[in-house]
Amino acid sequence: MQIEVYTDGSATVSSRPGGWAFVIVIDGKKHSECSGHMAGASNNDAEMEAAIQGLAAALKFINTSRQANSETSQVDFDVTLCSDSELIIGWTSGRYRFKQAEKIDKYNQLQFLAKRLKVQTRWVKGHSGDEHNERCDKLANEARVGVNRKKDIAEAIAAGKTLIGSKKSGTLCVWYKNQLKVIDLETNIVENYERTIHGARGGVLEIREEKSR
């Protein structure tokens, strides 16, 4: 059984949140995907976390399959890590030496999984149209940006500022609990309506409460 683990990480600077993602493909068909965020991560940190999470998921799948089906226990699983990071490919295969002593525990996790699964590696050129690589890139970026957005929203609310701004396409006004609210359908941000900030409101959708039905 051929298992391909596509991984990707997304980060800016180590003091800002990062995102990781993986897509698992079994015998040519997409099996599962997952993504998550890190409180602070460099791009290499995010890439390594993606590889660790992806390989750990592959190991869990193999162990679960073997326990659930006696026939599967006789099947050989060939696992390949697919990444657009040459550094991650080099660290996983052992071709590149890992020199960051403060992060050696993460490297050891990667090496444990790589050896346990007898992982092969394949470099994939980023942004070249590869379906699963592109999906990983999207998921990792969404995980990173999503965390930043929550922080930005919290800071804006605390400062009494708006993230929606003046009226634009993709916004909706709703009346709920005696308060007119504005929803940005692209970002899922909700703010209390203020004409001086959000502009003319246009049509309004009323959300009825249970007691009024």
Beta strands, then each sheet from edge to edge (+ up, - down):
strand 1: 2-10
strand 2: 18-26
strand 3: 29-38
strand 4: 78-83
strand 5: 120-123
strand 6: 171-176
strand 7: 179-184
strand 8: 189-192
strand 9: 204-206
sheet 1: 3+ 2- 1+ 4+ 5+
sheet 2: 8+ 7- 6+ 9+
end
